[in-house]
Amino acid sequence: RVVFQSRLGRAKWLQPYLHDVLQELPKTGKNKVLVVPASFVADCLETTMELGHEYREVHLAHGGKGRAGPARSFDVVPCPNSSAALVRCIAELVRSQVPP
């Protein structure tokens, strides 16, 4: 499900908000969440703290389960950062757009 994380102040933002969805999921029996920050190529401290800690607490406070066996019930996929695959991908994209 696609949801949106950040919003500033009280202004409306793209919806549904991650915060609201995390409150509703446990009520429908969905206790496991995997967050994929698709619009980020590199981790930043603000997003890491917000997704990995603040939203985990929202999930748990509204009925999400803690750990279930070896699998966590709330996890965040790390951004690719400087992975070799990402660097190759960007290099290929640049090469395809630059005339020889």
DSSP file (Angstrom, degrees, kcal/mol; ACC not computed):
  #  RESIDUE AA STRUCTURE BP1 BP2  ACC     N-H-->O    O-->H-N    N-H-->O    O-->H-N    TCO  KAPPA ALPHA  PHI   PSI    X-CA   Y-CA   Z-CA
    1    1 A R              0   0    0      0, 0.0     2,-0.5     0, 0.0     0, 0.0   0.000 360.0 360.0 360.0 133.1    0.0    0.0    0.0
    2    2 A V        +     0   0    0     13,-0.0     2,-0.3     2,-0.0    13,-0.0  -0.750 360.0 163.4 -88.7 126.3    1.4    3.4   -0.9
    3    3 A V        -     0   0    0     -2,-0.5     2,-0.4    18,-0.0    14,-0.2  -0.856  32.4-118.8-134.0 170.5    1.3    6.0    1.9
    4    4 A F  B     -a   17   0A   0     12,-2.6    14,-2.5    -2,-0.3    15,-0.3  -0.949  18.1-170.7-123.6 133.9    3.0    9.3    2.5
    5    5 A Q        +     0   0    0     -2,-0.4    14,-0.2    12,-0.2     2,-0.2   0.967  57.2  58.3 -86.8 -62.0    5.3   10.1    5.4
    6    6 A S        +     0   0    0     12,-0.1     2,-0.3    11,-0.1     8,-0.2  -0.491  46.2 157.9 -90.3 142.2    6.3   13.7    5.7
    7    7 A R        -     0   0    0     -2,-0.2     2,-0.5     6,-0.1     6,-0.1  -0.964  29.0-136.4-151.2 148.2    4.1   16.7    6.1
    8    8 A L    >   -     0   0    0     -2,-0.3     3,-0.9     4,-0.1    -2,-0.0  -0.912  60.5 -37.6-111.5 128.9    4.9   20.1    7.5
    9    9 A G  T 3  S-     0   0    0     -2,-0.5    -2,-0.0     1,-0.2     0, 0.0  -0.233 105.5 -41.7  62.7-147.1    2.7   21.9    9.9
   10   10 A R  T 3  S+     0   0    0      2,-0.1    -1,-0.2    -3,-0.0     3,-0.1   0.417  97.0 121.5-100.1   0.3   -1.0   21.7    9.5
   11   11 A A  S <  S-     0   0    0     -3,-0.9    -3,-0.1     1,-0.1     2,-0.1  -0.336  72.5-102.5 -64.8 145.1   -1.1   22.0    5.7
   12   12 A K        -     0   0    0     -5,-0.1     2,-0.2     1,-0.0    -1,-0.1  -0.382  45.2-175.6 -65.6 147.7   -2.7   19.2    3.9
   13   13 A W        -     0   0    0      1,-0.1    -6,-0.1    -3,-0.1     4,-0.1  -0.752  40.1 -56.9-133.2 177.7   -0.3   16.8    2.2
   14   14 A L  S    S-     0   0    0     -2,-0.2   -10,-0.1    -8,-0.2    -1,-0.1  -0.338  77.8 -98.6 -58.6 142.0   -0.5   13.8    0.0
   15   15 A Q  S    S+     0   0    0    -12,-0.1     2,-0.1     2,-0.1   -10,-0.1  -0.852  87.3  47.3-127.1 161.3   -2.6   11.1    1.6
   16   16 A P  S    S-     0   0    0      0, 0.0   -12,-2.6     0, 0.0     2,-0.3   0.458  76.6-137.5 -77.8 151.5   -3.1    8.6    3.1
   17   17 A Y  B  >  -a    4   0A   0    -14,-0.2     4,-2.2    -2,-0.1     5,-0.2  -0.582   7.1-133.6 -78.4 137.3   -0.6    9.5    5.9
   18   18 A L  H  > S+     0   0    0    -14,-2.5     4,-2.7    -2,-0.3     5,-0.2   0.900 106.0  57.7 -55.2 -43.8    1.6    6.8    7.2
   19   19 A H  H  > S+     0   0    0    -15,-0.3     4,-1.2   -14,-0.2    -1,-0.2   0.919 108.9  44.5 -54.7 -48.1    0.8    7.8   10.8
   20   20 A D  H  > S+     0   0    0      1,-0.2     4,-1.5     2,-0.2     3,-0.2   0.903 113.0  50.5 -66.0 -42.0   -2.9    7.2   10.2
   21   21 A V  H  X S+     0   0    0     -4,-2.2     4,-2.6     1,-0.2    -2,-0.2   0.898 106.5  55.1 -64.8 -40.1   -2.4    3.9    8.4
   22   22 A L  H  < S+     0   0    0     -4,-2.7    -1,-0.2     1,-0.2    -2,-0.2   0.811 107.6  50.7 -63.6 -28.6   -0.2    2.6   11.1
   23   23 A Q  H  < S+     0   0    0     -4,-1.2     4,-0.4    -3,-0.2    -1,-0.2   0.843 115.3  42.3 -74.0 -33.6   -2.9    3.3   13.6
   24   24 A E  H >X S+     0   0    0     -4,-1.5     3,-0.8     1,-0.1     4,-0.8   0.826  96.8  73.6 -84.4 -33.8   -5.5    1.5   11.5
   25   25 A L  G ><>S+     0   0    0     -4,-2.6     5,-2.1     1,-0.3     3,-1.5   0.887  94.3  50.8 -53.8 -49.1   -3.6   -1.7   10.4
   26   26 A P  G >45S+     0   0    0      0, 0.0     3,-1.5     0, 0.0    -1,-0.3   0.827 103.2  61.5 -61.1 -28.2   -3.6   -3.6   13.7
   27   27 A K  G <45S+     0   0    0     -3,-0.8    -2,-0.2    -4,-0.4    -3,-0.1   0.742 105.4  47.7 -67.4 -21.7   -7.4   -3.0   14.0
   28   28 A T  G <<5S-     0   0    0     -3,-1.5    -1,-0.3    -4,-0.8    -3,-0.1   0.256 126.0-100.3-102.1  10.8   -7.8   -5.0   10.7
   29   29 A G  T < 5S+     0   0    0     -3,-1.5     2,-1.0     1,-0.2    -2,-0.1   0.514  83.8 129.7  86.0   4.7   -5.5   -7.8   11.9
   30   30 A K      < +     0   0    0     -5,-2.1    -1,-0.2    -6,-0.2    -2,-0.2  -0.797  19.4 157.9 -96.4 100.0   -2.5   -6.6    9.9
   31   31 A N        +     0   0    0     -2,-1.0    34,-0.5    -5,-0.1     2,-0.5   0.493  48.1  77.7-103.4  -6.3    0.3   -6.6   12.5
   32   32 A K        -     0   0    0     32,-0.1     2,-0.4    -7,-0.1    42,-0.2  -0.906  56.4-176.9-110.9 133.9    3.3   -6.8   10.3
   33   33 A V  E     -b   74   0B   0     40,-3.6    42,-2.1    -2,-0.5     2,-0.5  -0.992  13.4-171.2-131.8 133.5    4.6   -3.7    8.5
   34   34 A L  E     -b   75   0B   0     -2,-0.4     2,-0.5    40,-0.2    42,-0.2  -0.974  15.7-155.5-122.3 114.7    7.5   -3.3    6.0
   35   35 A V  E     -b   76   0B   0     40,-3.1    42,-3.0    -2,-0.5    -2,-0.0  -0.788   8.8-171.9 -94.2 126.7    8.3    0.3    5.2
   36   36 A V        -     0   0    0     -2,-0.5     2,-2.3    40,-0.2     3,-0.1  -0.920  14.0-153.2-118.8 102.4   10.0    0.9    1.9
   37   37 A P    >   +     0   0    0      0, 0.0     3,-1.8     0, 0.0    -2,-0.0  -0.467  23.4 174.4 -76.0  78.1   11.0    4.6    1.5
   38   38 A A  T 3   +     0   0    0     -2,-2.3    -3,-0.0     1,-0.3     0, 0.0   0.692  68.1  56.7 -65.1 -23.0   10.9    4.5   -2.2
   39   39 A S  T 3  S+     0   0    0     -3,-0.1     2,-0.5     2,-0.0    -1,-0.3   0.435  93.3  82.5 -91.5   4.0   11.6    8.2   -2.8
   40   40 A F    <   +     0   0    0     -3,-1.8     3,-0.1     1,-0.1    41,-0.1  -0.913  45.6 179.0-111.0 132.3   14.8    8.2   -0.9
   41   41 A V  S    S+     0   0    0     -2,-0.5    40,-2.1     1,-0.2     2,-0.4   0.670  77.3  34.3 -97.3 -22.5   18.2    7.1   -2.5
   42   42 A A  S    S-     0   0    0     38,-0.2    -1,-0.2    37,-0.1     2,-0.1  -0.990  85.6-113.3-135.4 141.9   20.2    7.8    0.7
   43   43 A D        -     0   0    0     -2,-0.4     2,-0.3    36,-0.1     3,-0.1  -0.408  29.7-168.8 -67.0 144.7   19.4    7.5    4.3
   44   44 A C     >  -     0   0    0      1,-0.1     4,-2.8    -2,-0.1     5,-0.2  -0.976  30.5-118.9-131.5 151.2   19.2   10.7    6.3
   45   45 A L  H  > S+     0   0    0     -2,-0.3     4,-2.7     1,-0.2     5,-0.3   0.875 110.5  54.0 -58.2 -41.9   19.1   10.9   10.1
   46   46 A E  H  > S+     0   0    0      1,-0.2     4,-2.4     2,-0.2    -1,-0.2   0.937 114.1  40.5 -59.9 -47.8   15.7   12.6   10.2
   47   47 A T  H  > S+     0   0    0      2,-0.2     4,-3.1     1,-0.2     5,-0.5   0.894 113.5  53.9 -69.7 -39.4   14.0   10.0    8.1
   48   48 A T  H  X S+     0   0    0     -4,-2.8     4,-2.3     1,-0.2     5,-0.3   0.923 113.4  42.9 -59.6 -44.5   15.8    7.1    9.7
   49   49 A M  H  X>S+     0   0    0     -4,-2.7     5,-2.2    -5,-0.2     4,-1.7   0.920 116.7  47.3 -68.0 -43.2   14.6    8.4   13.2
   50   50 A E  I  <>S+     0   0    0     -4,-2.4     5,-2.6    -5,-0.3     6,-0.3   0.955 122.8  32.1 -64.8 -50.4   11.1    9.1   12.0
   51   51 A L  I  <5S+     0   0    0     -4,-3.1     5,-0.3     3,-0.2    -3,-0.2   0.940 125.5  40.7 -73.1 -47.2   10.5    5.8   10.1
   52   52 A G  I  <5S+     0   0    0     -4,-2.3    -3,-0.2    -5,-0.5    -2,-0.2   0.717 133.1  12.0 -79.7 -22.0   12.6    3.5   12.3
   53   53 A H  I  X5S+     0   0    0     -4,-1.7     4,-2.1    -5,-0.3    -3,-0.2   0.746 125.6  43.2-121.1 -57.0   11.7    4.8   15.7
   54   54 A E  I  ><S+     0   0    0     -5,-2.2     4,-1.8     1,-0.2    -3,-0.2   0.940 120.1  41.9 -62.9 -48.0    8.8    7.2   15.8
   55   55 A Y  H  ><S+     0   0    0     -5,-2.6     4,-2.5    -6,-0.3    -1,-0.2   0.825 110.1  57.8 -72.5 -29.0    6.6    5.2   13.5
   56   56 A R  H  > S+     0   0    0     -5,-0.3     4,-2.6    -6,-0.3    -1,-0.2   0.927 107.3  49.3 -60.3 -43.4    7.5    1.9   15.0
   57   57 A E  H  X S+     0   0    0     -4,-2.1     4,-2.7     2,-0.2    -2,-0.2   0.883 109.2  51.3 -63.8 -39.1    6.2    3.3   18.3
   58   58 A V  H  X S+     0   0    0     -4,-1.8     4,-1.2     2,-0.2     6,-0.2   0.939 110.8  49.4 -60.9 -46.4    3.0    4.4   16.6
   59   59 A H  H  <>S+     0   0    0     -4,-2.5     5,-2.7     1,-0.2     3,-0.5   0.930 115.3  42.3 -58.5 -48.9    2.6    0.9   15.2
   60   60 A L  H ><5S+     0   0    0     -4,-2.6     3,-1.5     1,-0.2    -1,-0.2   0.881 110.0  57.1 -68.6 -38.4    3.2   -0.7   18.6
   61   61 A A  H 3<5S+     0   0    0     -4,-2.7    -1,-0.2     1,-0.3    -2,-0.2   0.729 107.5  49.6 -66.3 -21.2    1.0    1.8   20.5
   62   62 A H  T 3<5S-     0   0    0     -4,-1.2    -1,-0.3    -3,-0.5    -2,-0.2   0.121 134.9 -77.2-108.1  20.8   -2.0    1.0   18.4
   63   63 A G  T < 5S+     0   0    0     -3,-1.5    -3,-0.2     1,-0.3    -2,-0.1   0.414  79.6 144.7 106.6  -1.8   -1.8   -2.8   18.6
   64   64 A G      < -     0   0    0     -5,-2.7    -1,-0.3    -6,-0.2     2,-0.1  -0.407  51.6-114.1 -63.9 147.3    1.0   -3.8   16.3
   65   65 A K        -     0   0    0    -34,-0.5     8,-0.2     1,-0.1     3,-0.1  -0.443  16.8-133.1 -82.7 157.1    2.9   -6.7   17.7
   66   66 A G  S    S-     0   0    0      1,-0.3     7,-0.6    -2,-0.1     2,-0.3   0.531  71.6 -19.7 -74.9-129.5    6.5   -6.7   18.8
   67   67 A R  E     -C   72   0C   0      5,-0.2     2,-0.5     6,-0.1    -1,-0.3  -0.609  56.4-161.8 -81.8 141.3    8.7   -9.4   17.6
   68   68 A A  E >   -C   71   0C   0      3,-2.1     3,-1.2    -2,-0.3    -1,-0.0  -0.869  63.3 -54.3-122.0  95.4    7.0  -12.6   16.4
   69   69 A G  T 3  S-     0   0    0     -2,-0.5    -1,-0.1     1,-0.2     0, 0.0  -0.466 114.1 -25.3  67.3-143.9    9.7  -15.3   16.4
   70   70 A P  T 3  S+     0   0    0      0, 0.0     2,-0.4     0, 0.0    -1,-0.2   0.678 123.7  83.1 -77.1 -15.2   12.8  -14.3   14.4
   71   71 A A  E <  S-C   68   0C   0     -3,-1.2    -3,-2.1     2,-0.0     2,-0.2  -0.724  76.3-132.2 -93.9 135.8   10.9  -11.9   12.2
   72   72 A R  E     -C   67   0C   0     -2,-0.4    -5,-0.2    -5,-0.2     3,-0.1  -0.514   6.1-141.4 -78.0 152.4   10.2   -8.4   13.3
   73   73 A S  S    S+     0   0    0     -7,-0.6   -40,-3.6     1,-0.2     2,-0.4   0.591  90.8  37.7 -90.6 -10.5    6.7   -7.1   12.9
   74   74 A F  E    S+b   33   0B   0    -42,-0.2     2,-0.3   -10,-0.1    -1,-0.2  -0.965  73.1 155.6-140.3 121.1    7.8   -3.6   11.9
   75   75 A D  E     -b   34   0B   0    -42,-2.1   -40,-3.1    -2,-0.4     2,-0.5  -0.981  30.2-141.8-145.4 157.2   10.9   -3.0    9.7
   76   76 A V  E     -b   35   0B   0     -2,-0.3   -40,-0.2   -42,-0.2   -42,-0.0  -0.981  20.4-130.4-122.0 127.1   12.3   -0.4    7.4
   77   77 A V        -     0   0    0    -42,-3.0   -43,-0.0    -2,-0.5    -2,-0.0  -0.626  33.0-120.7 -73.5 126.7   14.1   -1.3    4.2
   78   78 A P        -     0   0    0      0, 0.0    -1,-0.1     0, 0.0   -36,-0.0  -0.333  27.4-104.5 -68.0 152.0   17.4    0.7    4.1
   79   79 A C        -     0   0    0      1,-0.1   -36,-0.1   -43,-0.0   -38,-0.1  -0.337  30.0-112.4 -68.6 157.3   18.0    3.1    1.2
   80   80 A P    >   +     0   0    0      0, 0.0     3,-1.9     0, 0.0     6,-0.2   0.770  51.4 171.6 -65.7 -23.9   20.5    1.9   -1.4
   81   81 A N  T 3   -     0   0    0    -40,-2.1   -39,-0.0     1,-0.3     0, 0.0  -0.269  70.0 -18.8  51.3-122.6   23.0    4.7   -0.3
   82   82 A S  T 3  S+     0   0    0     -3,-0.1    -1,-0.3     4,-0.1   -40,-0.1  -0.085  90.2 154.5-106.8  35.4   26.3    4.0   -2.1
   83   83 A S    <>  -     0   0    0     -3,-1.9     4,-2.4     1,-0.1     5,-0.2  -0.273  54.5-119.3 -61.7 149.4   25.7    0.4   -3.0
   84   84 A A  H  > S+     0   0    0      1,-0.2     4,-2.5     2,-0.2     5,-0.2   0.870 113.5  55.4 -57.5 -38.8   27.5   -0.9   -6.0
   85   85 A A  H  > S+     0   0    0      2,-0.2     4,-2.2     1,-0.2    -1,-0.2   0.908 109.0  46.3 -64.4 -41.7   24.3   -1.7   -7.8
   86   86 A L  H  > S+     0   0    0      2,-0.2     4,-2.8     1,-0.2     5,-0.2   0.925 111.9  50.6 -66.9 -43.7   23.0    1.9   -7.4
   87   87 A V  H  X S+     0   0    0     -4,-2.4     4,-2.5     1,-0.2    -2,-0.2   0.922 112.0  47.8 -60.1 -44.4   26.2    3.4   -8.6
   88   88 A R  H  X S+     0   0    0     -4,-2.5     4,-2.6     2,-0.2    -1,-0.2   0.916 111.6  50.9 -61.3 -43.4   26.2    1.1  -11.7
   89   89 A C  H  X S+     0   0    0     -4,-2.2     4,-2.3     2,-0.2    -2,-0.2   0.933 112.0  45.5 -61.4 -47.8   22.6    2.0  -12.4
   90   90 A I  H  X S+     0   0    0     -4,-2.8     4,-2.6     1,-0.2    -1,-0.2   0.914 112.5  51.7 -63.5 -42.4   23.2    5.8  -12.1
   91   91 A A  H  X S+     0   0    0     -4,-2.5     4,-2.8    -5,-0.2    -2,-0.2   0.915 110.4  48.7 -60.1 -43.4   26.3    5.4  -14.3
   92   92 A E  H  X S+     0   0    0     -4,-2.6     4,-2.1     2,-0.2    -1,-0.2   0.901 111.1  50.2 -64.7 -40.6   24.4    3.5  -17.0
   93   93 A L  H  X S+     0   0    0     -4,-2.3     4,-0.8     2,-0.2    -2,-0.2   0.924 112.6  46.7 -63.2 -43.7   21.6    6.1  -16.9
   94   94 A V  H >X S+     0   0    0     -4,-2.6     4,-1.3     1,-0.2     3,-1.1   0.945 112.1  50.1 -63.2 -47.9   24.1    9.0  -17.3
   95   95 A R  H 3< S+     0   0    0     -4,-2.8     3,-0.3     1,-0.3    -1,-0.2   0.869 107.3  54.9 -58.5 -37.2   25.9    7.2  -20.1
   96   96 A S  H 3< S+     0   0    0     -4,-2.1    -1,-0.3     1,-0.2    -2,-0.2   0.716 113.0  42.6 -71.2 -18.5   22.7    6.5  -22.0
   97   97 A Q  H << S+     0   0    0     -3,-1.1    -1,-0.2    -4,-0.8    -2,-0.2   0.583  98.7  80.4-103.1 -12.9   21.9   10.3  -21.9
   98   98 A V  S  < S-     0   0    0     -4,-1.3    -1,-0.0    -3,-0.3    -4,-0.0  -0.834  82.9-121.5 -98.6 127.0   25.3   11.7  -22.8
   99   99 A P              0   0    0      0, 0.0    -2,-0.1     0, 0.0    -3,-0.0  -0.360 360.0 360.0 -65.4 147.5   26.2   11.7  -26.5
  100  100 A P              0   0    0      0, 0.0    -2,-0.0     0, 0.0    -5,-0.0   0.499 360.0 360.0 -66.4 360.0   29.4    9.7  -27.3
